[in-house]
Amino acid sequence: MTLQELAALPCQPRRGAEHRIDRARADELLRALPGWAVVENGAAIARDFRFADFHRTLGFINAVGFMANQADHHPDLEAGYGHCRVRWSTHDCDGLSMNDFVCAARCERLLAT
């Protein structure tokens, strides 16, 4: 699956263990998401983004926030001058779901625009 294909998938409510993605599938999906890694023993994916200044960092954070609200799937964000760490996890399935990978791909598309 390509980054564009992944980003085009819908985010849907994913509640319960049946929606949890195992490590093998997570590793397969990560092939479309360079720079992203499984963290916290498979409970989340994360990536550190670097920017030239705080203004660009905030612009990225605002764009991620807008996208996340539209998808009704929200990341954890840590930011400072010139950097932002984005972490996706699905609390309702106690781990990773397809929504995490879809939203990570959408973050990548934000940088391309």
N, C-alpha and C positions, 0 to 999 in steps of 0.2 A: 504494500500500500504506500502511495506517495504522500508527501506532506499536504498537497492540494486535495487529494481524495479524503484524507483524514480530517482536514479542516472543514470540508463540505458536509460531513456527517452531522446529523442533528444531535443535540443534547436532549436527553429524555430523563424523566425520573428513574433513578436506579436505586432501589431500596432492597436490601437483603443480600445475603451471601451469594445468591445465584448470579449476581451481577459483578462479583469480585473477579478481577483479572489475576491470574497466577503469574509467577515470575517469568516462565517461558514465553507466555503471550506478551507480557510487558516488554521483554527484551526484543521480541519480534517487532512490536509497534515502535520501539525507540529507534529502530533503523531509519525511520522517516523523520526523526527529530534530533538532529545533531546537536550536541551540547547538553541535552537533557539526560538525567540519570535517575535510576531508582534509588531512593533513600529510605531510611528508617525501616530497614528489614523488609522492604517491599510494600510499605504502607503508603508511599507517596512518590511522586516524581518532582524534580526540581531542576532549575537552571539559574545561573547567575548571569545577568545582563550588565554590560558596561556601556556607559554613555560619556560624552564629552564634558557634560556639566550637569548641574542640578536641574536646570530648566528642562533639558531633554529627558532626564530621568522622570520628572513629574509628568511630562507629556505622555510618556510610555505608561506610567501608572494610571493616569486618567483614561487612556485608551483601553488598557486591560480592564479597568473597572467598568467602563461602558459595555465592553464585550461580555464580561462576566454577568452583568445584570441582564443583558439580553438572553444569555444562555441559562440564567438562573442557576449558575454554578460558579462558586466564588473561591479564589485562591487565597493562600496566606502570602503576604508580601512583606519583605524587609527591604528598606531602602536607606540610602545615604547619598552623599555627594558623588554623582557619577556611577552609581550602581543600584541594582535592584535584584533581589532574589525572589523568584516566583516558585511557589510550591503548590502542587495540585494533589488533592486526595478526596475521596468520597466518603464522608462520615457515615452516610446512610447504609453503606455496605462494608464499613470498617476496613477500608483498603482502597485499592485502585479500581476504577471502573472505566469504561470506554470514554465517558465524559471528560476524564482527566487528560487523556491523550488528544481528544478533539480540541479541547481548550488550549492545550500546549501548542498544537499546530496553529491555532488561530493567533496565539501570541507571536509565533514566527511570522505569520502573514502580516501582522501589524508592522513589523520591522521592515518588510519589503515595500511598504507603501509610503 
